[in-house]
Amino acid sequence: MDLEKCDSEKALSLLKAVLANQLSAEAALADWPTVSKTSSKAMKNVYHQLYHYLADEDIRTREPEYAQYQQAGLQRCLDDLLAETTTTLE
């Protein structure tokens, strides 16, 4: 199994746990695979979105609509990463 596939699978697992409220964004980012110039667009995007998710925790607490918006964004990132990972495997 190549390193990129392992990183994508780990990222998928971490992001699913965050969306299921089983893991904090902070804990997910602490265990996140290394993102570099050679990382896929989806990997870079999900890392960026998760970082903003962590930073905006106080806003999500005050504004339920914003919380829904951010969770939908993370779900889109998950879908994109899953699609990319599935395409890579074919």
N, C-alpha and C positions, 0 to 999 in steps of 0.2 A: 504494500500500500504506500503510495507516494505521500510526501509531507503535506502538499497542498490539500489533498483529499482529507488527511487526518485533521488538518487545521479547520477545514470547512465543517467537518462532522462535529468537532469540538465546539465550534462557534454555534452551530445549529442547536446542539444540546444546551449550551449555556443560555442562548436567547430564548429557547422554549421554556426553560426554568424561570427566567425573569418574567416572561409573559404569564406564566402560571402562578406567579407570586411565591415561588418556591426558593428563589434566590434573588438577592438584591443586585441592582445594577453595579454597585461598587464591588461586590464579590465576583460578579461575572467579569468585569473589566480586569480585576486582579489576576484572574486565571485565563484571560483572553489570549489566543494565539498571537504571535508577533505579526504585526501588519507592516509591510514594507512596500517599496516602489513596485515590486513584482507581484504583490498581492492582487487578487482579482478586484474588479470594480465593486462587486457585491460585498466582498469582505471589508473593503475600505469604507463603504457606505454604512454598513451595519455597525461598524466600530464607531463611526462618527455619530450616528443616531443614538447609540447606547450611551455614549459620553454625554450628549445633550440630555438624555433621559435622566441620567444621574444628576446633572447640574440643575435640572428644573424640578426636582422633587418638591420643593416648597411651593412652586406655582401649581403643580398638579394637586396638591393638598387643598389649596384655596379655590381652584377652578376645575370642577369636574369635567367641563367640556374640553379643557386643555388636556386633561388626563386621558380622555377618550381619543383625542387627536394624536397624542404621543403614542398611545398603545396601538392605534391603527397604523402609525408610521413604522413602529417596530414590527408589526405583523407583516406589512408590505416588505420590509427588509428580510424577514424570515422567508417569505414566499420567494423573493428574488434569489436569495442564497440557496434555497432548496432547489429552485429551477436550475440555477447555475451548476449546482453539485450533481443533479440528475443528468444534465446535459453532458457534463464532463465524464460521467461514468459510461455513457453510451458509446 
